[in-house]
Amino acid sequence: MAKQVHDTGEKKELIPYWVKAVIVFFLGWVAIYGTRAILNPVMDDIQNEFSLSAGQLGMISSIFFIGYAGLNIPSGILGDKIGKKKVLVPGIILFGLFAAIAGTMPNFVLFVLMWLMVGVFQGFYYGPQYGLSSEAIPAKHLTVGSAIINSGMAFGLSAGYFLSSYTLEAGMSWRAPFYIVAIPVVIVGLLMWWLVKENPKGKEEKAMLDNQEKLKLSALFKNRNLVMSYITIFCAIYGFFVVVTWMPYYLQHARGIEGSAVATVSSLVPWAAIPGSILFSWIADRLGKRRPVLLVMLPLSLISLVSIVLFDNMYVLYAALIGYGIFGKISTNPVLVAVVADNAPKNAYSTSFGVYNFIGMCGSILAPYITGFLTDVTGSLNMGFYFAGFLLVIGTISASLIREDNRPNVEGEKAVAGG
């Protein structure tokens, strides 16, 4: 009955709702990563203005991600209780406004506090968004749909790098990108308020899910596949944020690259991630399995990550960055999202994704500071990259322990979500 209502609703629309959801959530990730990325090209300017060590410089991002990761589980639980859209939209608008406020701060402590608030309100996004999208996207398109949403991260990273780099080249203050980025972010928030539906499946199915036994958080950690996906995403995200946070700084100090060229070279990772993400997600959907795809991608991302600093050759650097884009975190994330969608309790999708991203983003808290600390101790960024490579070995082992024959939400051709 619920299925019939849902299908009839889709036929009346020129563009199916799930396609609209994919587009608007893609824009949400553009907004989130675009805001984050404006910081990286201006790190040198911030370091000089506030007289910071490399460890203190890395602490800016680490504190940001404490706020972001800390809100993932509460926002997921809140989304399941009061409605995912009610959590999602205010978060988008408020982090845009706080980005502009951060740009006005006169000293390091106040700047970090405002940047922390940007992280806090970005923490409202992940669980509710992937909860909504996993409900809306048909099973046969789930991984590819998630990959398209996920590719917004790549567009956002590149856009943020270029925004900061070009405003500096134009002679503007390092604070200018913080003001500029707030405008499109708030617009995206308003667009979500207009387009996103809270219950696209219909009242009957919502009532069925509401009547299911309420989730105990500890139950998520009794599911082997979920636990392995949590460990894998932590390791993948740690390596990713070593690259994202420190790549512009590394290019300037170790490779002598300056100006807009920093943005161009740094953007090789996100641009390469777009076709990589969609290709491997399509393969995972066609196979109906996630583990074989992960066991190809994770070792290749490890090789690419280490090669960035291992070889003192610019062509190898370019190839390594492209390789990391194709096989790295942005591309592995939608496959791991599908693992969570295959295994998470359907009445607690938002909470399940919130836990997944909280554990993963703990890597983003640790990576900037630990890499900065290792740089201060050793005098080189290289050790930070090697440590990230070691964690990817652990991530690969965890992915190998995922069991494809024990997925509660997958029964042959039955929909994983939204179908």
Buried (B, 14 or more C-beta within 10 A) or exposed (E): EBEEEBEEBBEEEEEBBBBBBBBBBBBBBBBBBBBBBBBBBBBBBBBEBBEBEBBBBBBBBBBBBBBBBBBBBBBBBBBBEEBBBBBBBBBBBBBBBBBBBBBEBEEBEEBBBBBBBBBBBBBBBBBBBBBBBBBBBBBBBBBBBBBBBBBBBBBBBBBBBBBBBBBBEEEBBBBBBBBBBBEBBBBBBEBBBEBBBBBBBBEEBBEEBEEEEEBEBEEBEEBEBBBBBBBBBBBBBBBBBBBBBBBBBBBBBBBEBEEBBBBBBBBBBBBBBBBBBBBBBBBBBEEBBBBEBBEEBBBBBBBBBBBBBBEEEEEEBEBBBBBBBBBBBBBBBBBBBBBBBBBBBBBBBBBBBBBBBBBBBBBBBBBBBBBBBBBBEEEBBBBBBBBBBEBBEBBBBBBEEBEBEEBEBBEEEEBBBBB
